[in-house]
Amino acid sequence: MTQIYNSECMIFVEEKDFMEERRISKAVIKRLPRYYRYLGEMLNNGVERISSGELSSKMQVTASQIRQDLNNFGGFGQQGYGYNVKYLHDEIGKILGVDKMHPMIIIGGGNFGHALANYDFAKRGFETKAVFDVKPELVGTKISGIPVMLMDDLEDFIEREKVEIAILTLPKSRVQEVATRLVNCGVKALWNFAHLDLDVPDDVVVENVHLVDSLMQLSYRIVNDDSNGMG
C-alpha cells in the first residue's frame, strides 16, 4: 500500500492490484479531494454524467489535466460519453480511502481542539472517537457527543479502538513528546497543528498545518498581486 497525503484532509490511497507501482505527484493528490467534493455536489443536484470540459469549468483545471489526473488511476471515462458522476465519485472515494471509516482522536481539548471536535469529519470518512487532555476537570464532559478523556488512558484507548489518526492541537513545547508516545502506540498518521516539524519514523504519515505560514502566504499574494492594485 502506498500512503500519500495532503493538507485538505488526511488521505490514504491504496493502489489497485492491477496497477503497477507508480509515484503520484503531490499536485494530483491535492486535486483529488476537490474532484470528490465537486462530484458530490453534482450528485446532490441530480447530475448523472459530466464531460471533462464541464468538470474543467467548475474545477478551474484544464480538461486535459483532469484526464491525465484520472488516468493515474485507470481513467474512468468513455469516449463521447464523459464520466458517470456517481461511479466516478465512488471510485475517487475508494482511492482516497473514504469509502470506509477511519477512527481518530484529538490531543488537546483547548479552543482549537474543541472547534475541531465540533466539525463533522464523519461525512468524509473520519470518526473522532475521543478528545484527550491533561486537565482532570474536563474528564467526563463531551464535545458534540465526543468524550473527553485523560492522557493517562491514551495507550489503552488506542489499542482498544484501533485508532489510525491523531490530531495534535498542542503547545509547541509538548507536541514532540506526545507524537513519540502516539507512534509507540502504533498510530501511523498525525495531523499536526503545532508550529513544529515532528521527528518521527519514515513509516509514519505526518501532515503539518502551520496556520501562520498560510496566513503569510496570503499576505504575500495581497502585496504582490498586481490585479489587486496593490504592491
C-alpha positions in Angstrom: 0.0 0.0 0.0 1.2 3.5 -0.9 0.4 6.2 1.6 0.0 9.7 0.4 -1.5 12.8 1.9 -2.4 16.5 1.6 -3.5 19.4 3.8 -7.2 19.4 2.9 -7.8 16.2 4.6 -5.9 13.1 5.6 -5.8 10.7 2.7 -4.9 7.1 2.3 -4.5 5.8 -1.2 -4.4 2.1 -1.8 -3.4 1.4 -5.5 -5.5 -1.2 -7.3 -3.9 -4.6 -7.7 -3.9 -4.4 -11.5 -1.9 -1.1 -11.5 1.8 -1.1 -11.5 3.6 0.7 -8.6 3.9 4.4 -9.5 4.6 7.7 -7.8 1.6 10.0 -7.8 2.5 13.7 -7.8 1.5 15.9 -4.9 -0.3 18.2 -7.3 -2.6 15.3 -8.3 -3.1 14.3 -4.7 -4.1 17.8 -3.8 -6.8 17.9 -6.6 -8.4 14.5 -5.6 -10.4 15.9 -2.7 -11.7 18.7 -4.9 -12.9 16.2 -7.5 -14.6 14.3 -4.8 -16.2 17.4 -3.4 -17.5 18.8 -6.7 -18.8 15.4 -7.8 -20.6 15.0 -4.5 -22.3 18.4 -5.1 -23.3 17.3 -8.6 -24.8 14.1 -7.2 -26.9 16.1 -4.8 -28.1 18.2 -7.7 -29.2 15.2 -9.6 -26.4 15.3 -12.3 -25.8 11.8 -13.8 -22.9 12.4 -16.2 -20.4 15.1 -17.0 -17.7 15.7 -19.5 -14.1 16.6 -18.7 -14.8 20.0 -20.2 -17.8 20.6 -17.9 -15.8 19.4 -14.9 -12.9 21.7 -16.1 -15.1 24.8 -15.9 -16.1 24.0 -12.3 -12.6 23.0 -11.1 -10.6 25.7 -12.9 -8.3 22.9 -14.2 -7.9 22.1 -17.9 -9.8 19.2 -19.3 -6.5 17.7 -20.4 -5.2 17.9 -16.8 -8.3 16.2 -15.5 -7.9 13.3 -17.9 -4.2 13.0 -17.0 -5.1 13.0 -13.3 -7.7 10.3 -13.6 -5.6 8.2 -15.9 -3.2 7.7 -13.0 -5.9 5.5 -11.5 -7.4 3.9 -14.6 -9.3 6.7 -16.4 -13.0 6.0 -15.7 -14.3 7.9 -18.7 -15.8 6.8 -22.0 -15.2 8.5 -25.4 -18.3 10.6 -26.4 -20.0 9.9 -23.0 -17.8 11.5 -20.4 -18.0 10.4 -16.8 -20.7 8.7 -14.8 -20.9 11.1 -11.8 -21.9 8.5 -9.2 -19.4 5.9 -10.4 -16.5 8.5 -10.6 -17.4 9.9 -7.2 -17.5 6.4 -5.6 -14.2 5.4 -7.3 -12.4 8.5 -6.1 -13.8 7.9 -2.7 -12.1 4.4 -2.8 -8.8 5.9 -4.0 -8.9 8.4 -1.1 -9.9 5.7 1.3 -13.0 7.5 2.5 -15.3 4.6 1.5 -14.6 3.3 5.0 -14.4 5.0 8.4 -11.0 5.9 9.9 -11.0 6.1 13.7 -9.1 9.1 15.0 -8.5 11.1 18.2 -7.8 14.7 19.1 -5.0 15.5 21.5 -5.7 18.8 23.2 -9.1 20.0 24.4 -8.4 23.7 24.2 -10.2 26.2 21.9 -8.8 24.8 18.7 -9.3 21.1 19.7 -12.8 22.0 20.8 -13.5 23.6 17.4 -12.2 20.5 15.5 -14.3 18.2 17.7 -17.4 20.1 16.6 -16.6 19.6 12.9 -18.4 16.7 11.3 -15.5 14.7 9.8 -17.6 11.6 9.7 -19.3 12.6 6.5 -15.8 12.4 4.9 -14.8 9.0 6.4 -13.1 10.1 9.7 -14.7 9.3 13.0 -13.5 11.3 16.0 -13.6 8.7 18.9 -12.3 10.9 21.8 -10.6 14.1 22.8 -7.6 13.7 25.2 -6.4 16.4 27.6 -4.3 16.7 30.8 -7.0 18.7 32.8 -8.9 16.4 35.2 -11.9 18.9 35.2 -12.6 18.1 31.6 -12.9 14.4 32.1 -16.5 13.2 31.8 -17.5 16.1 29.6 -18.4 15.8 25.9 -17.9 17.9 22.9 -20.6 17.3 20.3 -21.1 13.8 21.9 -17.4 13.0 21.8 -16.0 12.1 25.3 -13.1 14.0 26.8 -10.5 11.6 28.4 -7.3 11.9 30.4 -3.9 11.3 28.7 -3.4 8.5 31.3 -5.9 6.4 29.3 -4.3 7.1 25.9 -2.5 3.8 25.3 -5.4 1.5 26.3 -7.8 3.5 24.2 -5.7 3.5 21.1 -5.3 -0.3 21.3 -9.0 -0.9 22.1 -10.4 1.4 19.4 -7.7 0.7 16.7 -7.0 4.4 16.3 -5.3 5.3 13.0 -5.1 9.1 13.1 -4.2 11.6 15.8 -4.9 15.3 15.5 -2.4 17.3 17.5 -3.5 20.7 18.8 -0.9 21.1 21.5 1.7 23.7 22.5 4.9 23.5 20.6 6.8 22.5 23.8 4.8 19.3 24.3 3.9 18.1 20.8 7.1 16.1 20.0 6.8 14.2 23.3 3.2 13.3 22.6 3.9 12.4 19.0 6.6 9.9 20.1 4.1 8.4 22.5 1.5 8.1 19.8 3.9 6.4 17.4 4.9 4.0 20.1 1.3 3.1 20.5 1.1 2.2 16.8 -0.6 5.4 15.4 0.6 5.8 11.8 -0.9 9.2 10.8 -0.5 12.6 12.6 -2.3 15.8 11.6 -0.1 18.4 13.4 -1.3 21.9 14.1 1.6 22.8 16.3 4.2 25.1 14.8 6.9 22.4 14.9 8.1 19.9 12.4 7.9 16.5 14.0 10.7 13.9 14.2 9.0 10.5 13.6 9.9 7.3 11.8 9.6 7.2 8.0 6.6 4.9 8.0 4.5 7.5 9.9 2.5 9.9 7.8 2.6 13.5 9.0 0.7 16.5 7.7 1.9 19.7 9.2 -0.7 22.5 9.1 1.1 25.8 10.0 -1.7 28.4 10.1 0.6 31.4 10.4 2.6 30.2 7.4 -0.6 30.0 5.4 -1.6 33.5 6.5 1.8 34.9 5.5 1.3 33.3 2.0 -2.0 35.1 1.8 -0.2 38.3 2.8 2.4 37.8 0.1 -0.3 37.3 -2.6 -2.1 40.5 -1.5 1.1 42.5 -1.6 2.4 41.1 -4.9 -0.7 40.6 -6.9 -0.9 43.5 -9.4 -4.5 42.6 -10.2 -5.4 43.8 -6.7 -3.9 47.2 -7.4 -1.5 46.8 -4.6 2.3 46.4 -4.2 
